[in-house]
């Protein structure tokens, strides 16, 4: 359970950094508390997308992974971020990613920050 909370907080932090750095990734809300709650909910959706959908997409795109020497991972991360944006819209969460190239850059930022936070934050059950 502790590992789940740590990963969710790392995702929320990484999403927060991407929102802060890129103007085309937006999170709106009336107050700071509402924004923080929305960010945590979006991090949960993002984690769920990465847990359920990403392995299937990676398996299907395995030949492209070898052909592009792994660069297809940037595209897959962008698609997962766009899917999270779409799901957030369906769930009435005020999170939006505008455009594919913004999603590529956002996915790169999220991957780097999430990796760094997972190194620093404790894990374990």
PASEBA-1860 file (N, C-alpha, C; in nm, 3 decimals):
! residues 125
1> XXXXXXXX> 0.083/-0.120/0.000/0.000/0.000/0.000/0.087/0.126/0.000 ~ 0.196/0.123/0.077/0.286/0.237/0.083/0.348/0.264/-0.054 ~ 0.382/0.157/-0.127/0.439/0.171/-0.260/0.341/0.240/-0.354 ~ 0.212/0.205/-0.344/0.108/0.266/-0.427/0.098/0.416/-0.399 ~ 0.100/0.452/-0.273/0.090/0.594/-0.235/0.213/0.670/-0.283 ~ 0.330/0.611/-0.269/0.454/0.677/-0.312/0.452/0.698/-0.464 ~ 0.411/0.596/-0.538/0.406/0.609/-0.684/0.302/0.712/-0.727 ~ 0.189/0.716/-0.658/0.086/0.816/-0.691/0.137/0.957/-0.663
9> XXXXXXXX> 0.204/0.976/-0.550/0.260/1.107/-0.519/0.370/1.147/-0.618 ~ 0.449/1.049/-0.660/0.553/1.077/-0.761/0.488/1.116/-0.893 ~ 0.383/1.046/-0.932/0.310/1.083/-1.054/0.250/1.223/-1.042 ~ 0.191/1.253/-0.926/0.132/1.386/-0.906/0.241/1.494/-0.913 ~ 0.355/1.469/-0.852/0.465/1.566/-0.859/0.515/1.584/-1.001 ~ 0.528/1.474/-1.074/0.576/1.482/-1.213/0.474/1.555/-1.301 ~ 0.347/1.525/-1.282/0.244/1.597/-1.357/0.244/1.745/-1.321 ~ 0.265/1.776/-1.194/0.271/1.916/-1.151/0.386/1.991/-1.216
17> XXXXXXXX> 0.499/1.927/-1.228/0.614/1.991/-1.294/0.583/2.014/-1.442 ~ 0.522/1.916/-1.508/0.487/1.933/-1.650/0.386/2.045/-1.668 ~ 0.290/2.054/-1.577/0.190/2.163/-1.584/0.259/2.298/-1.564 ~ 0.354/2.302/-1.473/0.425/2.426/-1.444/0.513/2.470/-1.561 ~ 0.576/2.373/-1.630/0.670/2.407/-1.737/0.604/2.432/-1.872 ~ 0.494/2.365/-1.899/0.431/2.374/-2.031/0.295/2.443/-2.021 ~ 0.278/2.550/-2.096/0.154/2.625/-2.087/0.037/2.554/-2.154 ~ 0.064/2.456/-2.241/-0.044/2.384/-2.308/-0.092/2.261/-2.231
25> XXXXXXXX> -0.035/2.236/-2.114/-0.090/2.136/-2.022/-0.148/2.216/-1.907 ~ -0.280/2.207/-1.891/-0.347/2.294/-1.795/-0.419/2.214/-1.688 ~ -0.423/2.271/-1.572/-0.499/2.221/-1.457/-0.566/2.342/-1.396 ~ -0.698/2.344/-1.396/-0.770/2.460/-1.344/-0.850/2.420/-1.222 ~ -0.879/2.517/-1.142/-0.959/2.495/-1.022/-0.980/2.627/-0.951 ~ -1.078/2.626/-0.860/-1.113/2.748/-0.788/-1.009/2.785/-0.683 ~ -0.954/2.685/-0.618/-0.859/2.712/-0.509/-0.740/2.618/-0.522 ~ -0.638/2.645/-0.443/-0.519/2.560/-0.443/-0.552/2.420/-0.396
33> XXXXXXXX> -0.636/2.408/-0.295/-0.677/2.277/-0.245/-0.749/2.196/-0.350 ~ -0.837/2.262/-0.426/-0.910/2.193/-0.532/-0.815/2.149/-0.644 ~ -0.718/2.233/-0.675/-0.618/2.197/-0.776/-0.535/2.078/-0.731 ~ -0.496/2.078/-0.602/-0.416/1.967/-0.549/-0.496/1.837/-0.553 ~ -0.622/1.842/-0.514/-0.707/1.724/-0.517/-0.724/1.674/-0.661 ~ -0.746/1.765/-0.754/-0.760/1.728/-0.895/-0.630/1.666/-0.946 ~ -0.517/1.722/-0.906/-0.387/1.670/-0.948/-0.367/1.526/-0.897 ~ -0.407/1.499/-0.775/-0.396/1.363/-0.721/-0.489/1.268/-0.796
41> XXXXXXXX> -0.610/1.312/-0.825/-0.703/1.227/-0.902/-0.651/1.200/-1.043 ~ -0.594/1.303/-1.106/-0.535/1.284/-1.240/-0.416/1.190/-1.232 ~ -0.337/1.200/-1.125/-0.224/1.108/-1.107/-0.273/0.964/-1.092 ~ -0.385/0.945/-1.024/-0.444/0.811/-1.013/-0.489/0.759/-1.149 ~ -0.553/0.845/-1.227/-0.596/0.806/-1.362/-0.474/0.775/-1.448 ~ -0.370/0.858/-1.439/-0.248/0.837/-1.516/-0.181/0.705/-1.478 ~ -0.176/0.677/-1.348/-0.121/0.550/-1.302/-0.202/0.431/-1.351 ~ -0.333/0.444/-1.350/-0.420/0.337/-1.399/-0.400/0.314/-1.549
49> XXXXXXXX> -0.390/0.422/-1.625/-0.364/0.411/-1.769/-0.230/0.343/-1.794 ~ -0.129/0.383/-1.720/0.004/0.323/-1.737/0.007/0.177/-1.694 ~ -0.076/0.141/-1.597/-0.079/0.003/-1.549/-0.159/-0.089/-1.641 ~ -0.272/-0.040/-1.696/-0.360/-0.125/-1.775/-0.336/-0.118/-1.926 ~ -0.318/0.001/-1.978/-0.315/0.020/-2.123/-0.173/0.014/-2.179 ~ -0.079/0.076/-2.110/0.058/0.088/-2.163/0.124/-0.046/-2.195 ~ 0.112/-0.149/-2.110/0.175/-0.277/-2.146/0.119/-0.339/-2.274 ~ -0.009/-0.322/-2.296/-0.072/-0.376/-2.418/-0.020/-0.301/-2.540
57> XXXXXXXX> -0.013/-0.169/-2.530/0.036/-0.088/-2.642/0.183/-0.119/-2.669 ~ 0.263/-0.136/-2.563/0.405/-0.169/-2.581/0.422/-0.306/-2.647 ~ 0.338/-0.401/-2.611/0.345/-0.534/-2.671/0.310/-0.529/-2.819 ~ 0.205/-0.455/-2.851/0.163/-0.442/-2.991/0.270/-0.371/-3.073 ~ 0.337/-0.272/-3.013/0.436/-0.193/-3.086/0.578/-0.247/-3.071 ~ 0.593/-0.370/-3.026/0.726/-0.427/-3.005/0.816/-0.422/-3.129 ~ 0.764/-0.455/-3.248/0.851/-0.442/-3.367/0.899/-0.298/-3.391 ~ 0.812/-0.200/-3.364/0.853/-0.061/-3.379/0.957/-0.022/-3.274
65> XXXXXXXX> 0.949/-0.083/-3.158/1.047/-0.057/-3.053/1.187/-0.093/-3.102 ~ 1.200/-0.210/-3.165/1.330/-0.252/-3.218/1.371/-0.168/-3.339 ~ 1.275/-0.137/-3.424/1.304/-0.060/-3.545/1.351/0.083/-3.512 ~ 1.292/0.144/-3.410/1.328/0.282/-3.375/1.427/0.290/-3.259 ~ 1.480/0.175/-3.218/1.576/0.169/-3.108/1.520/0.230/-2.979 ~ 1.392/0.210/-2.957/1.328/0.253/-2.834/1.265/0.391/-2.837 ~ 1.286/0.466/-2.944/1.230/0.602/-2.949/1.077/0.602/-2.956 ~ 1.018/0.490/-2.995/0.872/0.481/-2.998/0.814/0.498/-2.858
73> XXXXXXXX> 0.897/0.477/-2.756/0.851/0.495/-2.618/0.806/0.638/-2.593 ~ 0.871/0.736/-2.656/0.827/0.875/-2.644/0.686/0.893/-2.697 ~ 0.657/0.830/-2.809/0.524/0.838/-2.869/0.422/0.768/-2.779 ~ 0.458/0.652/-2.726/0.367/0.578/-2.638/0.338/0.659/-2.513 ~ 0.440/0.721/-2.454/0.418/0.805/-2.336/0.326/0.922/-2.369 ~ 0.345/0.982/-2.486/0.258/1.092/-2.528/0.114/1.045/-2.544 ~ 0.096/0.928/-2.603/-0.039/0.876/-2.621/-0.104/0.844/-2.486 ~ -0.027/0.796/-2.390/-0.081/0.769/-2.256/-0.122/0.900/-2.188
81> XXXXXXXX> -0.045/1.006/-2.209/-0.079/1.136/-2.152/-0.205/1.193/-2.218 ~ -0.217/1.177/-2.349/-0.337/1.222/-2.418/-0.459/1.142/-2.375 ~ -0.442/1.012/-2.355/-0.552/0.928/-2.307/-0.593/0.972/-2.166 ~ -0.496/1.004/-2.082/-0.526/1.054/-1.948/-0.603/1.184/-1.955 ~ -0.564/1.272/-2.046/-0.635/1.398/-2.065/-0.779/1.373/-2.107 ~ -0.800/1.280/-2.198/-0.935/1.248/-2.245/-1.018/1.189/-2.131 ~ -0.959/1.095/-2.056/-1.032/1.034/-1.944/-1.063/1.138/-1.836 ~ -0.971/1.229/-1.811/-0.995/1.335/-1.714/-1.113/1.422/-1.758
89> XXXXXXXX> -1.123/1.448/-1.887/-1.236/1.524/-1.939/-1.366/1.446/-1.919 ~ -1.363/1.316/-1.941/-1.482/1.233/-1.922/-1.524/1.228/-1.775 ~ -1.427/1.239/-1.684/-1.454/1.235/-1.540/-1.474/1.374/-1.481 ~ -1.483/1.475/-1.566/-1.501/1.615/-1.526/-1.388/1.665/-1.436 ~ -1.268/1.619/-1.464/-1.149/1.672/-1.397/-1.091/1.780/-1.486 ~ -1.048/1.888/-1.428/-1.004/2.004/-1.507/-0.856/1.993/-1.544 ~ -0.823/1.889/-1.621/-0.686/1.866/-1.669/-0.695/1.849/-1.820 ~ -0.607/1.919/-1.893/-0.612/1.910/-2.039/-0.472/1.923/-2.098
97> XXXXXXXX> -0.446/1.840/-2.199/-0.322/1.846/-2.275/-0.360/1.886/-2.417 ~ -0.300/1.994/-2.464/-0.334/2.049/-2.595/-0.231/2.008/-2.698 ~ -0.262/1.907/-2.780/-0.178/1.871/-2.892/-0.079/1.759/-2.865 ~ -0.042/1.693/-2.976/0.045/1.577/-2.968/0.187/1.614/-2.925 ~ 0.243/1.720/-2.982/0.383/1.754/-2.950/0.397/1.804/-2.808 ~ 0.294/1.869/-2.758/0.294/1.905/-2.616/0.293/1.779/-2.530 ~ 0.217/1.679/-2.574/0.211/1.552/-2.502/0.346/1.480/-2.506 ~ 0.416/1.489/-2.618/0.549/1.426/-2.628/0.645/1.491/-2.528
105> XXXXXXXX> 0.649/1.623/-2.528/0.736/1.695/-2.435/0.691/1.673/-2.290 ~ 0.561/1.676/-2.267/0.509/1.651/-2.134/0.540/1.510/-2.086 ~ 0.527/1.411/-2.175/0.561/1.274/-2.139/0.707/1.259/-2.104 ~ 0.793/1.329/-2.176/0.936/1.326/-2.147/0.965/1.388/-2.010 ~ 0.904/1.502/-1.983/0.922/1.569/-1.853/0.870/1.480/-1.740 ~ 0.753/1.423/-1.758/0.693/1.337/-1.656/0.781/1.215/-1.630 ~ 0.835/1.156/-1.735/0.921/1.038/-1.718/1.045/1.072/-1.638 ~ 1.110/1.182/-1.670/1.233/1.221/-1.601/1.205/1.256/-1.455
113> XXXXXXXX> 1.103/1.338/-1.431/1.072/1.380/-1.294/1.023/1.262/-1.211 ~ 0.940/1.177/-1.271/0.889/1.060/-1.199/1.003/0.966/-1.161 ~ 1.096/0.945/-1.252/1.213/0.862/-1.223/1.292/0.921/-1.106 ~ 1.318/1.053/-1.112/1.395/1.118/-1.006/1.323/1.109/-0.872 ~ 1.192/1.129/-0.871/1.117/1.122/-0.747/1.112/0.980/-0.692 ~ 1.102/0.882/-0.779/1.102/0.742/-0.733/1.237/0.701/-0.677 ~ 1.345/0.765/-0.722/1.477/0.739/-0.666/1.487/0.798/-0.525 ~ 1.433/0.918/-0.508/1.444/0.989/-0.381/1.344/0.937/-0.277
121> XXXXX> 1.219/0.915/-0.319/1.115/0.873/-0.224/1.133/0.729/-0.183 ~ 1.100/0.697/-0.059/1.112/0.557/-0.014/1.005/0.470/-0.077 ~ 1.040/0.344/-0.096/0.940/0.251/-0.146/0.939/0.128/-0.056 ~ 0.849/0.041/-0.084/0.836/-0.079/-0.002/0.695/-0.089/0.052 ~ 0.662/-0.207/0.103/0.527/-0.227/0.153/0.521/-0.220/0.299
END
